Amino acid sequence: MNKFLGIDCYLFYYPKGSHIPKHRDPNKFGKQYRLNIEIIKAKIGGKFICNNIMSLFDRIYFFRADTNYHKVTLVEDGFRLVLSFGFFI
């Protein structure tokens, strides 16, 4: 039986010139799921890319962060703002 261990919440700001390289999140507490809500999209770039993602709408993404590689491309113009919830099971 799976046991719920907790949640976290972050507000990520990606200014022009920033990016996140391809990675998987550390598996500290068991299975790690993330729900990302893109509040503001960059004008150019800043695309979220994941090899196994469930895109609920244009700006809402649900994925397993500890097993799936994910990244954010270079923000070339504007900025990106993301509200991210983590669920640990």
N, C-alpha and C positions, 0 to 999 in steps of 0.2 A: 504494500500500500504506500502511495506517495504521501509525503508529509510536507505541508506548507511551512516554509521557513521564514519568509518575509518578503518585503518589497523595498524598493528605493525609488527615488524620483530626482531627476536632474533637469535643469534648464540649460541647454547648450547653445552658446553663441559662436557662430563661425564668421569671423570678419573676412573681408577681401584678402586673398592671399593664403588663406588657411585650407587645410585638407586633413583627412584622417586616412592613413595607409591601411591596406588590407590587413585584417586581423580577426581573431576570435577573442571574446572576452574570457578572462580567467574563470575557471570553474571552482569557486571557493565554497559554495554552499549546496552544490547539486545542480540540477537542471536550471538554466537561466533563460527566461523568456523576456523579450523587450517589446513594449508598445511605444512606438515613436510617433509623435504628432508634430508635423512640420507646420509651425505657426506662420513663419515668413520664409518664402523661397528666395534664394539668391537670384539676381537678375540674369547672370550667366554663370553656369557651373554649379557646384555644390550639390551634385546629385548623389543620393543614397543608392548604393549598389550592394546587393546581397545575393548569394547563390541559391538561397531557398527562402523566399519571403512570401508572406501573405499580405498583399496590398489591399486594404479594406476600402480605401478611397484614394484619390490623387495624393493626399497628404498624410495618410495614416498607414503605418507599417507594423506588422506583427511578425516576429521571427525569434528563432532560438539563437541567442547571442554566443553561447559557449561552444556550439558545434558548427555553426555556419559562418564562413568568412564574410565580412562586410567592410565597406569603406565609404568615404565621402570624397567625391572628386574635388579638384581645386575650385575654390570660389573665386571667379575671375572678375565679377562685378557685383556690387551690392553686398548683402550679408544674408546669413541663414540663421533662423532661430527654431530650436526643436525642444519640445517637452518630451522627456523620455521616462517611462515607468519600467522598472525591472521587477520581475516576479521570480522568486527562488523556490523550487520544489525539491 
